[in-house]
Structure formats: structure tokens, C-alpha cells
């Protein structure tokens, strides 16, 4: 298990995310580790309007440090299209075969 060799403990609890990031290489916006203010959230996915969705107070949490970079990301057309069909070897009927009779 590779995670057994990690320096820090893995925290899979329901506690708010605590970033370990200390620097942002190639950042468009400098790193700012600031707790966001709690807001009311719907208990059920999909939000209100469906009736029966209870409201609860969200715990303070850290925003995604790469939120700006992710929002501004625009992939190239080449990144969105499937790769070209590449033939790594010739068809079997066009490949010369040799019988090897040795050990």
C-alpha cells in the first residue's frame, strides 16, 4: 500500500478540508488560504424548489486554491477531440513471418 509510506496521516473524516498546500507553482493568482464564511446550504442534492429540503448551516471551509485557474481553463480543440487512429504495426497478411526452431 503506497499510502503507508506517506509522511502525513490521511484524514477521511467529515471535518472541513484543511489544505497542506504552501505554494502554487505557475499560479495566475497568488496562494491565499482564507476560510470562507459559512452560508446556508440545502441538505439534499439539487437544491430547493422540490420541497422537503432542509436548510442547514455550513461549516467554515477553505476555498479551492486553484479555483481561479480552473475557472479560466479553456482546453484546445485538440485536447477535446479523440486521438487519431494510429497503426502501430502492419496487418497480419502483410507481415513476414519466420519460424524459430531453437530453445
N, C-alpha and C positions, 0 to 999 in steps of 0.2 A: 504494500500500500504506500504510494508515494506521499500521501498526506501525513504519514507517520514521521517523515523527515522534515516537515515544515517547521520553521522556527516558532511561529505563533500558534496558539490554540485556535481551532475552528469553532466559531460560535454560531450554532444553528438555533438559537433561542428566538423568542419573539421580541427581543429588545430592539430598539431603534438601531439602524445601521451606524456604525462608527468607522469612518474611513481611516485607513492606515496610510493613505497617500500623503507624501510630504513634498512632492514636486511634480510638475506637469511638463514633461519634455514636449517640445513642439506645440506649446499651448498658444491658442489665439487669445485667450483671456487668462490672466494670472489665477493661480490657485487661491480660493477663498473658502476656508472651512467655516461656514456660518450655519448655525441652527436656524431652520425655517420656523416661522411661527405656526402654532397649531391652528387648524381650521376644522370645521365640521365636515365629516365625510359620511356617505351612505354606508350602511353596514353591508348591503347587498350589492354585488356587481351590477353594473348597468345604470346605477343612479336612481334618482327619484322619478316620480311620474307613474310608477307602477303601483303605488300604494303599498303600505306594509313595510317599506324600507325604513328601518330605524336609523336615527341620526346618532352619531357618537363623536366624542371629542378626540381628534387625532393627537398622538403624542408628538412632541417636537422631534424633528429629524434633520439630518444633513441632506442638502440637495446633491444631485449628481454632479461631481466636479467637472465632468465633460459635457454637461447639458448644452452649453453654447456650441461646442464643436459638433455635437450630434445634430442639433437643430439646423446648423448651417451646411451640413454634409449634403452634397449633390453628387451622386455617382455618375461616372461617364456612361455613355451608351454602351461601350464595350464591356463594362462591368455588369450591365443588366442583360446582355444577350448571352445565349448559351455558347459554349466554346465550339469552334469549327470542328467538324468531323476530321480527325487525324488518323491516318492509316499508319500504324507503326511497323507493319510487316506486309509482305506481298501475299496475295491469295494463295491457297494451298496448291492449286493446279499450276501455278506459275513459279513455285519454289522448288529448286532442285533438291532431291533427297539423296542421302548417301547412307548405305548400310554399314554400321560399325559392328565388327565382329571381334571385339577384343575385351578383355577384362581389366 
